[in-house]
Amino acid sequence: MNAEIVAVGSELLTPFRQDTNSLYLTEKLNQLGVEVIFKTIVGDNPDQVIAAARLALMRADIVIFSGGLGPTEDDLTREAVAGALGLKLHRDAEVAASIEQRFAEHGWKMSPNNAKQADVVTGAAVLKNANGTAPGQWISGKYEGRERIIILLPGPPNELKGVFDPQCMERLRAKLPSLFIATRTLKIAGLGESQCDARIAPIYKSHPEVQTTILAGAGEIQLHLRSRASAMAEAGANLDRVVTEIEEELGDFVFSDNGDSLEQIVGCFLQMRNASVAVAESCTGGLLAERITSVSGNSRYFAGGVVAYSNGLKTAFADVPVKLLEKHGAVSSEVAVALADGIRKRCGSTWGLGITGVAGPTGGTAEKPVGLVFHALASEQGTEVIERRFAGDRQRIRWFASQQALDMLRRKLM
């Protein structure tokens, strides 16, 4: 079976409020083997909510509405769903009494409009709301000749979860066939999205039992794999086959098969080898150190570092020779090498990482344009340097530069 989630509320169509309820509901539905095929956000307009409800009922077996169950004039979900189904609303005396009692227990005065929260769609089962005054509703029956399950939930996340978890999960489990969804996330660095897809498309196309989604961003590719089967072991085995083939094809471009970040993987490798790293950053402004130290336990492998923007500090803190800076300029492979080697020796670490470049949007030249970044990795055996040219704004260039530095260290540790 599949599902659609309809979030009702004009505030969700502004830049100031996000629909987080659908993420929670998707996770819960996936646990039951239900695939969410659509998510819809609709404003507080009765005709638009009715249209969204009718469309959802045409294409999904389970339709869950969140929001629009409050007491105000723009809370229209009950009326819209009843209209879409061709049913009436009736005021449930028991629900009305419970709302009045809740107000009385808190010493609050109940406004007359709160009574509309006791309006129930004909044939619906009331879902008690322990965290608020708006109860949910469960409607089960045929629509256009097909069985449908319709669930109305309050919008505030603590109320929605308090209704769905205890009162909907078991109801759904009883209605659904025994299906399980297994998921896996592969993370890839050093390949573009088109390059990656060209290499792995023949693999995932040959496995229709696994759904593959490719996401690109933040200097990495993510492959989200899903498989649905009658047993979790079978779903997991489906994923194992695809993951094995993809990892064999992509090799060390894959840095994680369990969702770990690049900084987590680097930290794990450093600990495994009883090694440490220090950093000397210019254009990244401490971002590399921040990413490394965001991982708990990093004190076991991160010696420290320096943000050396000025030439004077590059010399004072990382022993970059003045003559080297004068001859090649701060943004150069030679200075990146000196930063990496100097900070490694200063901190007494196994590895040293140096980054220098032009993050923009100003400061670039024809010879050294915005996006040019040099990364150096130093050890007792010597120092390697890589030149990269990243596109985008300042934030993107700095992030990609930190990503390249971490991936450079990861590959060497492997």
C-alpha angles and dihedrals in degrees: 000000000000136000144209124208118210116195112199121202136094089223089068089063092061129079090249105067131044130203102241095155092076091059091055093045092048091054092050093046091049089055086060093048093255117139118214106223100175139022118194131188116197131177128237096279116123096216093047093048091050090049091049090049094051093048092048091049090053095055109029136057093212122036119188121190121198123193134008096087097109129109101260130100092255093055097099108148097105092050094043095049091047089050093049090051094043091239135131131242122232130188109246110219094204093052091046090052092050091052091050090048092051091054091047093050090056094043091243127144111239116227116222092242091065087074091074088071086073092062109116130191111246110268095012124134114229116238110208118233111213092181101048148008099261111086122205125237134221120205122182126179147088124312119183088348096307130101113253136183115208122188126188115200133180116254104232105094096229090052094044093051091044090057102037101046101052100029110030108035096066092040089054093044089055091052098044133077115246103273131151132199120210121192135194133180123208118194121204132191130189098032130093120234095252093046091050095048093047089058100042103033093087088054101050093038089060091055108061089168088072123063113213126199122184120207124183127196147100092043097302143079120232123202112199110198125191133179129182121202142150090259130036091228091058093047090049092049090053089056093045091059094051095043091051093052093046093048091049090052098044099034115183093359084085108078101170137025097176103052097266117150124244091252090053092051092048090049091050092051092048092052092047089056095040087238135140138208137208127192137213111193134184115161095023090060097211097318093122092052090045092054093048093048093047087078115085114244094026091136087079092067110011111087096182138257150208139251101220110181099155123062089237093059092045086060097039098046105026102026094240105170115247092224090054091054092047094049101042106018128237092282102063141105090247093057092045088055091048092049093052095045094042096050092045091055094041093052097036091232131152092237135027126200122199126188129183130159149114112286094176154155082174132020099061126128135189090263095040109027128187108282096035109131132171120206123192130188118196133192136154088275093058143279131285125199132198128193118211134177113207125192126217140051128324095272093050094047092050092049094048090048092054090046092053092050093051092046091049090056093044093055092048091049090051 
